[in-house]
């Protein structure tokens, strides 16, 4: 299975490289690529101006029809905003939300994603949509940079 991903700092790329699967990085200069095979989308949590290319990619050709699910990457310090971009992408396109990991992922994350891919290929994977998992966040277009910053500042204050 192909892994399609975007990255802001390189953490997502480091994780995808650990999977040792065929992959495609979507960048701001090439978001309108077409994929004609099953893939999983891996997306980090960032403001809309960075992650919008994932939506551009999904809207290109028939890409959304080949997408078998979404995996999120984030920082747990951001509480309810952990992996919100991936969850919103899954909600917006009614896709399975398959897994989430922090930073560049652990060995357990790699093992879990490999298992999920194997189960998807064997058509035995049981998954839930983000809404079935209890995620009722609005679409990411409803989050503002100010809200993200406020949550970040509040979390920093709580840690000190």
Backbone as a chain_set.jsonl record, in Angstrom:
{"seq": "XXXXXXXXXXXXXXXXXXXXXXXXXXXXXXXXXXXXXXXXXXXXXXXXXXXXXXXXXXXXXXXXXXXXXXXXXXXXXXXXXXXXXXXXXXXXXXXXXXXXXXXXXXXXXXXXXXXXXXXXXXXXXXXXXXXXXXXXXXXXXXXXXXXXXXXXXXXXXXXX", "coords": {"N": [[0.848, -1.178, 0.0], [0.485, 2.219, -0.723], [1.875, 5.077, 0.883], [0.846, 8.265, 1.403], [1.806, 11.529, 2.157], [2.097, 14.62, 4.041], [4.41, 17.005, 5.302], [5.691, 19.199, 7.767], [7.865, 19.843, 9.399], [9.485, 17.723, 8.985], [9.165, 15.56, 10.652], [7.009, 13.825, 10.088], [7.875, 12.708, 7.68], [10.123, 11.296, 8.598], [8.841, 9.332, 10.118], [7.325, 8.014, 8.121], [9.392, 7.014, 6.52], [10.368, 5.032, 8.204], [8.477, 3.075, 7.875], [9.047, 1.777, 5.542], [7.676, 1.561, 3.083], [6.203, 2.054, -0.163], [6.061, 5.439, -0.961], [4.725, 8.798, -1.16], [5.417, 12.134, -1.102], [3.508, 14.96, -0.598], [3.76, 18.234, -1.511], [3.766, 21.861, -1.121], [4.334, 22.735, -3.689], [3.477, 20.709, -5.332], [0.678, 19.806, -4.996], [-1.396, 18.786, -6.529], [-1.31, 16.177, -7.516], [-2.084, 13.001, -9.003], [-3.193, 9.869, -7.825], [-3.429, 6.505, -8.488], [-3.941, 4.16, -7.07], [-4.503, 2.182, -4.1], [-4.105, 3.978, -1.045], [-2.817, 5.339, 2.054], [-3.325, 8.256, 3.884], [-1.136, 10.372, 5.572], [-0.996, 12.844, 7.915], [0.226, 15.753, 9.498], [-0.441, 17.904, 12.379], [-1.187, 21.128, 11.868], [-1.594, 24.674, 11.241], [-4.188, 25.866, 9.047], [-3.121, 27.001, 6.651], [-0.854, 25.507, 6.148], [-1.624, 22.793, 6.072], [-3.576, 22.723, 4.155], [-2.9, 21.787, 1.649], [-3.274, 19.063, 1.757], [-6.023, 18.746, 1.516], [-6.319, 19.834, -1.028], [-4.936, 17.89, -2.489], [-6.573, 15.618, -1.99], [-8.867, 16.408, -3.326], [-8.139, 16.27, -5.94], [-8.443, 14.769, -9.089], [-9.408, 11.4, -8.823], [-8.524, 10.881, -6.27], [-9.552, 10.709, -3.599], [-11.164, 8.455, -3.71], [-9.373, 6.381, -3.734], [-8.206, 6.506, -1.297], [-7.669, 4.844, 1.683], [-7.766, 5.465, 4.311], [-6.881, 7.612, 7.132], [-4.053, 8.783, 8.891], [-2.893, 10.347, 11.789], [-0.542, 12.811, 12.945], [1.011, 14.372, 15.646], [1.364, 16.512, 18.552], [1.012, 15.653, 21.809], [0.845, 17.526, 23.814], [-0.834, 19.479, 22.94], [-3.394, 18.87, 23.616], [-6.814, 18.841, 23.04], [-6.387, 19.544, 20.449], [-4.671, 17.706, 19.436], [-3.641, 15.96, 16.706], [-5.69, 17.094, 15.157], [-5.871, 18.003, 12.499], [-5.687, 15.703, 10.882], [-7.901, 14.282, 11.83], [-9.944, 16.033, 11.078], [-9.66, 15.957, 8.291], [-10.353, 13.285, 7.825], [-13.035, 13.336, 8.716], [-14.131, 15.248, 6.944], [-13.985, 13.91, 4.492], [-15.202, 11.552, 5.0], [-13.674, 9.289, 5.838], [-11.909, 6.428, 7.174], [-10.392, 6.782, 10.359], [-7.372, 5.843, 11.158], [-5.025, 5.631, 12.813], [-2.908, 7.279, 15.21], [-0.034, 9.209, 16.022], [2.778, 10.439, 17.917], [5.145, 13.013, 17.331], [7.864, 11.652, 15.646], [6.96, 9.113, 15.752], [6.899, 5.835, 17.324], [8.478, 2.583, 17.726], [6.371, 0.89, 18.286], [4.286, 2.296, 17.051], [5.033, 2.059, 14.359], [4.853, -0.737, 14.09], [2.083, -1.027, 14.584], [0.953, 0.415, 12.426], [1.927, -1.09, 10.272], [0.564, -3.48, 10.801], [-2.088, -2.58, 10.51], [-2.095, -1.867, 7.779], [-1.638, -4.384, 6.633], [-3.998, -5.69, 7.469], [-5.886, -4.072, 6.168], [-5.294, -4.65, 3.513], [-5.958, -7.333, 3.523], [-8.572, -7.079, 3.953], [-9.639, -7.233, 6.537], [-9.521, -5.401, 8.526], [-10.871, -3.685, 11.236], [-12.372, -0.661, 11.713], [-12.991, 2.703, 12.886], [-14.816, 5.674, 12.297], [-13.81, 9.125, 12.806], [-15.936, 10.402, 14.152], [-17.352, 8.245, 15.243], [-15.457, 7.585, 17.069], [-15.733, 9.529, 18.887], [-14.981, 12.102, 18.203], [-15.956, 15.244, 17.65], [-15.181, 17.595, 16.549], [-15.246, 20.729, 14.852], [-14.945, 21.368, 11.337], [-11.611, 21.867, 10.157], [-11.401, 24.352, 9.076], [-12.763, 25.932, 10.758], [-11.175, 26.36, 12.934], [-9.061, 28.795, 14.242], [-5.909, 30.499, 13.837], [-5.445, 31.929, 16.133], [-6.929, 30.53, 18.082], [-5.506, 28.132, 18.175], [-3.049, 29.1, 19.068], [-3.806, 30.166, 21.568], [-4.579, 27.831, 22.966], [-2.099, 26.564, 22.982], [-0.582, 28.367, 24.54], [-2.023, 28.236, 26.952], [-1.534, 25.573, 27.677], [1.226, 25.64, 28.06], [1.331, 27.348, 30.257], [0.061, 25.715, 32.143], [1.957, 23.727, 32.467], [4.015, 24.966, 33.795]], "CA": [[0.0, 0.0, 0.0], [1.234, 3.473, -0.806], [1.691, 6.056, 1.943], [0.907, 9.642, 0.917], [1.939, 12.337, 3.365], [2.665, 15.963, 4.024], [5.223, 17.232, 6.495], [6.083, 20.594, 7.954], [9.196, 19.897, 10.009], [10.224, 16.514, 8.645], [8.836, 14.468, 11.576], [6.149, 12.861, 9.395], [8.744, 12.009, 6.723], [10.926, 10.334, 9.362], [7.975, 8.209, 10.447], [7.001, 7.279, 6.886], [10.596, 6.276, 6.121], [10.471, 3.843, 9.055], [7.525, 2.07, 7.405], [9.657, 1.096, 4.401], [6.647, 1.312, 2.077], [6.164, 3.017, -1.25], [5.473, 6.661, -0.42], [4.663, 10.004, -1.978], [5.283, 13.349, -0.307], [2.783, 16.048, -1.237], [4.342, 19.499, -1.068], [3.035, 23.021, -1.643], [4.576, 22.904, -5.125], [2.894, 19.607, -6.11], [-0.472, 19.203, -4.309], [-2.425, 18.326, -7.456], [-0.908, 14.903, -8.095], [-3.108, 11.959, -9.024], [-2.749, 8.542, -7.412], [-4.378, 5.524, -9.008], [-3.785, 2.921, -6.309], [-4.87, 2.393, -2.7], [-3.103, 4.648, -0.216], [-3.182, 5.899, 3.351], [-2.847, 9.634, 4.019], [-0.569, 10.717, 6.875], [-1.001, 14.309, 7.969], [0.519, 16.336, 10.805], [-1.342, 18.957, 12.843], [-0.704, 22.491, 11.687], [-2.606, 25.624, 10.82], [-4.81, 25.603, 7.754], [-2.299, 27.381, 5.502], [0.141, 24.463, 5.9], [-2.255, 21.5, 5.78], [-4.561, 22.85, 3.076], [-2.472, 21.003, 0.49], [-3.854, 17.712, 1.872], [-7.366, 18.846, 0.948], [-6.117, 20.002, -2.477], [-4.577, 16.574, -3.012], [-7.737, 14.735, -1.948], [-9.843, 16.877, -4.315], [-7.582, 16.082, -7.275], [-8.837, 13.548, -9.816], [-10.183, 10.466, -8.004], [-7.678, 10.498, -5.132], [-10.318, 10.339, -2.407], [-11.687, 7.1, -3.891], [-8.301, 5.423, -3.473], [-7.728, 6.661, 0.072], [-8.21, 3.824, 2.572], [-7.847, 5.987, 5.665], [-6.023, 8.732, 7.522], [-3.249, 8.65, 10.105], [-2.527, 11.669, 12.286], [0.717, 13.051, 13.625], [0.882, 15.597, 16.423], [2.026, 16.663, 19.839], [-0.035, 15.466, 22.826], [0.751, 18.728, 24.637], [-1.876, 20.363, 22.425], [-4.677, 18.371, 24.138], [-7.888, 18.557, 22.085], [-5.906, 19.806, 19.092], [-3.789, 16.62, 19.023], [-4.015, 15.321, 15.439], [-6.949, 17.636, 14.662], [-5.876, 18.118, 11.031], [-5.997, 14.376, 10.331], [-9.291, 13.967, 12.173], [-10.808, 16.854, 10.234], [-9.589, 15.411, 6.933], [-11.152, 12.056, 7.833], [-14.442, 13.73, 8.808], [-14.541, 15.948, 5.723], [-14.091, 12.974, 3.368], [-15.826, 10.324, 5.509], [-12.652, 8.249, 5.749], [-11.525, 5.836, 8.457], [-9.271, 7.348, 11.096], [-6.717, 4.573, 11.424], [-3.991, 5.614, 13.857], [-2.281, 8.571, 15.476], [1.25, 9.061, 16.697], [3.397, 11.68, 18.338], [6.451, 13.326, 16.762], [8.207, 10.778, 14.52], [6.435, 7.781, 16.015], [7.72, 4.846, 18.03], [8.48, 1.249, 17.113], [4.995, 0.394, 18.402], [3.49, 2.948, 16.004], [5.405, 1.408, 13.096], [4.233, -2.068, 14.116], [0.632, -0.869, 14.458], [0.612, 0.81, 11.053], [2.164, -2.264, 9.423], [-0.561, -4.391, 11.036], [-3.28, -1.965, 9.899], [-1.966, -2.004, 6.324], [-1.852, -5.806, 6.328], [-5.426, -5.961, 7.646], [-6.615, -3.39, 5.091], [-5.084, -5.425, 2.291], [-6.699, -8.59, 3.678], [-9.963, -6.667, 4.195], [-10.062, -7.688, 7.857], [-9.327, -4.327, 9.503], [-12.057, -3.054, 11.814], [-12.009, 0.727, 11.988], [-14.051, 3.621, 13.25], [-14.651, 7.04, 11.819], [-13.534, 10.0, 13.951], [-17.166, 10.664, 14.904], [-17.599, 7.049, 16.054], [-14.45, 7.592, 18.138], [-16.043, 10.615, 19.804], [-14.451, 13.385, 17.756], [-17.006, 16.07, 17.059], [-14.618, 18.896, 16.228], [-15.68, 21.312, 13.602], [-13.954, 21.284, 10.276], [-10.436, 22.659, 10.501], [-11.565, 25.726, 8.636], [-13.36, 26.655, 11.871], [-10.137, 26.693, 13.892], [-8.258, 29.943, 13.832], [-4.553, 30.474, 14.386], [-5.522, 32.459, 17.485], [-7.375, 29.454, 18.961], [-4.382, 27.212, 18.329], [-2.058, 29.783, 19.893], [-4.334, 30.258, 22.926], [-4.458, 26.505, 23.574], [-0.671, 26.338, 23.208], [-0.164, 29.202, 25.665], [-2.641, 27.684, 28.146], [-0.829, 24.346, 28.031], [2.548, 26.016, 28.579], [1.101, 27.865, 31.602], [-0.258, 24.589, 33.019], [3.165, 22.937, 32.71], [4.95, 25.694, 34.671]], "C": [[0.886, 1.231, 0.0], [0.888, 4.343, 0.399], [1.87, 7.433, 1.314], [0.941, 10.528, 2.153], [2.351, 13.761, 3.053], [3.464, 16.096, 5.319], [5.583, 18.703, 6.567], [7.511, 20.692, 8.448], [10.052, 18.686, 9.675], [9.904, 15.336, 9.553], [7.993, 13.398, 10.876], [6.967, 12.055, 8.394], [9.587, 10.957, 7.432], [10.101, 9.11, 9.725], [7.693, 7.362, 9.207], [8.203, 6.465, 6.416], [10.784, 5.003, 6.943], [9.548, 2.719, 8.571], [8.066, 1.242, 6.251], [8.607, 0.65, 3.382], [6.79, 2.356, 0.97], [5.467, 4.276, -0.739], [5.549, 7.809, -1.423], [4.481, 11.187, -1.047], [4.582, 14.414, -1.139], [3.327, 17.341, -0.651], [3.528, 20.663, -1.625], [3.242, 23.242, -3.148], [3.976, 21.789, -5.968], [1.64, 18.991, -5.461], [-1.503, 18.563, -5.237], [-2.008, 17.063, -8.21], [-2.074, 13.924, -8.06], [-2.48, 10.628, -8.649], [-3.828, 7.557, -7.836], [-4.182, 4.156, -8.371], [-4.163, 3.203, -4.864], [-3.723, 3.037, -1.915], [-3.715, 5.047, 1.117], [-2.561, 7.287, 3.411], [-2.353, 9.858, 5.439], [-0.401, 12.226, 6.905], [-0.699, 14.802, 9.381], [-0.502, 17.424, 11.158], [-0.659, 20.316, 12.744], [-1.871, 23.388, 11.319], [-3.053, 25.317, 9.4], [-3.88, 25.916, 6.581], [-1.221, 26.342, 5.189], [-0.52, 23.162, 5.447], [-3.256, 21.551, 4.636], [-4.172, 22.036, 1.836], [-2.998, 19.572, 0.552], [-5.259, 17.702, 1.272], [-7.282, 19.032, -0.576], [-5.81, 18.657, -3.127], [-5.804, 15.66, -3.065], [-8.776, 15.117, -2.999], [-9.365, 16.688, -5.753], [-8.005, 14.73, -7.836], [-9.738, 12.684, -8.939], [-9.429, 10.052, -6.744], [-8.478, 10.017, -3.927], [-10.87, 8.918, -2.52], [-10.637, 6.032, -3.593], [-7.796, 5.483, -2.034], [-8.438, 5.669, 0.988], [-8.299, 4.283, 4.015], [-6.796, 7.042, 5.937], [-5.315, 8.388, 8.827], [-2.801, 10.046, 10.509], [-1.207, 11.677, 13.029], [0.566, 14.35, 14.403], [1.694, 15.561, 17.695], [0.931, 16.606, 20.907], [-0.163, 16.668, 23.762], [-0.362, 19.659, 24.175], [-3.277, 19.842, 22.709], [-5.692, 18.122, 23.04], [-7.467, 18.832, 20.64], [-4.914, 18.739, 18.612], [-4.375, 15.947, 17.785], [-5.316, 15.857, 14.842], [-6.984, 17.738, 13.143], [-6.257, 16.789, 10.393], [-7.445, 13.991, 10.623], [-10.254, 14.758, 11.29], [-10.812, 16.361, 8.788], [-10.456, 14.155, 6.835], [-12.641, 12.378, 7.889], [-14.914, 14.337, 7.493], [-14.748, 15.005, 4.541], [-14.702, 11.63, 3.775], [-14.89, 9.121, 5.353], [-12.366, 7.663, 7.125], [-10.334, 6.571, 9.067], [-8.527, 6.166, 11.703], [-5.764, 4.55, 12.616], [-3.525, 7.043, 14.073], [-0.985, 8.324, 16.236], [1.819, 10.432, 17.013], [4.798, 11.794, 17.736], [6.776, 12.422, 15.576], [7.818, 9.327, 14.77], [7.429, 6.873, 16.712], [7.727, 3.535, 17.239], [7.077, 0.652, 17.179], [4.095, 1.008, 17.34], [3.768, 2.315, 14.65], [4.752, 0.03, 13.016], [2.723, -1.983, 13.917], [0.222, -0.497, 13.044], [0.854, -0.352, 10.099], [1.032, -3.28, 9.567], [-1.829, -3.863, 10.367], [-3.241, -2.12, 8.387], [-2.229, -3.449, 5.909], [-3.347, -6.155, 6.419], [-6.27, -5.278, 6.578], [-6.495, -4.178, 3.79], [-5.842, -6.751, 2.34], [-8.195, -8.355, 3.896], [-10.503, -7.202, 5.524], [-9.972, -6.591, 8.909], [-10.665, -3.74, 9.938], [-11.657, -1.635, 12.209], [-13.247, 1.52, 12.367], [-13.757, 4.971, 12.624], [-14.326, 7.914, 13.027], [-14.788, 10.264, 14.788], [-17.519, 9.46, 15.775], [-16.619, 6.965, 17.227], [-14.675, 8.743, 19.116], [-15.506, 11.968, 19.406], [-15.548, 14.156, 17.045], [-16.498, 17.464, 16.745], [-15.179, 19.423, 14.923], [-14.593, 21.089, 12.566], [-12.798, 22.208, 10.616], [-10.548, 24.089, 10.051], [-12.175, 26.578, 9.747], [-12.357, 26.97, 12.976], [-9.375, 27.89, 13.363], [-6.868, 29.793, 14.432], [-4.555, 30.972, 15.827], [-5.954, 31.37, 18.471], [-6.237, 28.469, 19.22], [-3.34, 27.821, 19.251], [-2.525, 29.853, 21.338], [-4.212, 28.919, 23.636], [-3.001, 26.224, 23.894], [-0.189, 27.106, 24.424], [-0.737, 28.655, 26.973], [-1.926, 26.42, 28.605], [0.545, 24.65, 28.61], [2.385, 26.533, 30.005], [0.829, 26.729, 32.583], [0.999, 23.796, 33.387], [4.101, 23.63, 33.695], [4.412, 25.884, 36.056]], "O": [[1.924, 1.26, 0.661], [-0.248, 4.344, 0.873], [2.926, 7.731, 0.755], [0.185, 10.302, 3.097], [2.87, 14.072, 1.981], [3.219, 15.389, 6.296], [5.756, 19.365, 5.544], [8.282, 21.526, 7.974], [11.224, 18.634, 10.047], [10.323, 14.214, 9.265], [8.235, 12.204, 11.051], [6.774, 10.846, 8.271], [9.749, 9.848, 6.924], [10.59, 7.982, 9.652], [7.81, 6.137, 9.245], [8.038, 5.335, 5.958], [11.301, 4.007, 6.436], [9.812, 1.545, 8.829], [7.596, 0.131, 6.008], [8.64, -0.476, 2.886], [7.418, 3.398, 1.154], [4.393, 4.186, -0.145], [6.321, 7.787, -2.382], [3.513, 11.246, -0.289], [5.011, 14.731, -2.249], [3.349, 17.518, 0.567], [2.69, 20.468, -2.506], [2.409, 23.871, -3.801], [3.958, 21.893, -7.194], [1.544, 17.767, -5.382], [-2.398, 17.862, -4.765], [-2.315, 16.903, -9.391], [-2.945, 14.01, -7.194], [-1.381, 10.296, -9.094], [-5.011, 7.767, -7.564], [-4.249, 3.127, -9.043], [-4.145, 4.36, -4.443], [-2.552, 2.699, -2.089], [-4.933, 5.089, 1.289], [-1.405, 7.472, 3.032], [-3.065, 9.57, 6.401], [0.248, 12.813, 6.038], [-1.295, 14.328, 10.349], [-1.322, 17.81, 10.326], [0.311, 20.602, 13.445], [-2.991, 22.922, 11.113], [-2.381, 24.603, 8.656], [-3.856, 25.164, 5.607], [-0.723, 26.303, 4.064], [-0.025, 22.502, 4.533], [-3.736, 20.507, 4.194], [-5.043, 21.644, 1.059], [-3.153, 18.928, -0.486], [-5.637, 16.747, 0.594], [-8.077, 18.458, -1.32], [-6.354, 18.326, -4.181], [-6.043, 15.003, -4.078], [-9.488, 14.252, -3.509], [-10.127, 16.929, -6.689], [-7.938, 13.701, -7.163], [-10.718, 13.174, -8.378], [-9.678, 8.972, -6.208], [-8.116, 9.02, -3.302], [-11.024, 8.245, -1.502], [-10.98, 4.904, -3.239], [-7.043, 4.611, -1.601], [-9.666, 5.656, 1.06], [-8.846, 3.572, 4.858], [-5.942, 7.332, 5.099], [-5.892, 7.789, 9.735], [-2.378, 10.836, 9.665], [-0.811, 10.693, 13.653], [0.045, 15.331, 13.871], [2.571, 14.72, 17.892], [0.018, 17.432, 20.899], [-1.183, 16.811, 24.437], [-0.791, 20.533, 24.928], [-4.246, 20.314, 22.115], [-5.463, 17.27, 22.181], [-8.138, 18.389, 19.708], [-4.374, 18.849, 17.511], [-5.488, 15.423, 17.828], [-5.982, 15.144, 14.092], [-8.05, 17.571, 12.551], [-7.064, 16.755, 9.464], [-8.131, 13.44, 9.763], [-11.255, 14.222, 10.814], [-11.856, 16.352, 8.137], [-11.204, 13.986, 5.872], [-13.431, 11.755, 7.181], [-15.978, 13.98, 6.987], [-15.59, 15.264, 3.681], [-14.715, 10.685, 2.986], [-15.269, 8.083, 4.81], [-12.563, 8.336, 8.136], [-9.389, 6.933, 8.366], [-9.005, 5.557, 12.66], [-5.703, 3.559, 13.345], [-3.725, 7.909, 13.221], [-0.86, 7.359, 16.991], [1.399, 11.446, 16.454], [5.535, 10.812, 17.644], [6.038, 12.421, 14.591], [8.29, 8.422, 14.082], [8.637, 7.11, 16.693], [7.06, 3.411, 16.211], [6.64, -0.015, 16.242], [3.235, 0.324, 16.785], [2.843, 2.063, 13.878], [4.167, -0.326, 11.993], [2.148, -2.773, 13.168], [-0.752, -1.036, 12.517], [0.048, -0.574, 9.195], [0.591, -3.87, 8.581], [-2.557, -4.623, 9.728], [-4.251, -2.468, 7.776], [-2.955, -3.703, 4.948], [-3.886, -6.835, 5.546], [-7.267, -5.842, 6.126], [-7.472, -4.35, 3.062], [-6.314, -7.235, 1.311], [-8.978, -9.299, 4.009], [-11.672, -7.575, 5.626], [-10.312, -6.824, 10.069], [-11.484, -3.35, 9.107], [-10.701, -1.444, 12.96], [-14.381, 1.074, 12.195], [-12.602, 5.357, 12.445], [-14.544, 7.491, 14.162], [-14.703, 10.341, 16.013], [-17.938, 9.628, 16.92], [-16.917, 6.349, 18.25], [-13.905, 8.918, 20.061], [-15.568, 12.907, 20.2], [-16.008, 13.764, 15.973], [-17.279, 18.413, 16.678], [-15.537, 18.667, 14.02], [-13.477, 20.678, 12.882], [-12.987, 23.221, 11.29], [-9.862, 24.961, 10.584], [-12.115, 27.806, 9.69], [-12.655, 27.767, 13.866], [-9.081, 27.977, 12.171], [-6.669, 29.061, 15.402], [-3.77, 30.504, 16.651], [-5.412, 31.287, 19.574], [-6.033, 28.028, 20.352], [-2.805, 27.135, 20.122], [-1.731, 29.626, 22.251], [-3.787, 28.87, 24.79], [-2.693, 25.699, 24.964], [0.536, 26.559, 25.255], [-0.039, 28.608, 27.986], [-1.735, 26.221, 29.805], [0.981, 23.987, 29.551], [3.193, 26.208, 30.876], [1.302, 26.762, 33.719], [1.094, 23.258, 34.49], [4.895, 22.967, 34.362], [5.081, 26.476, 36.902]]}, "num_chains": 1, "name": "protein.A"}
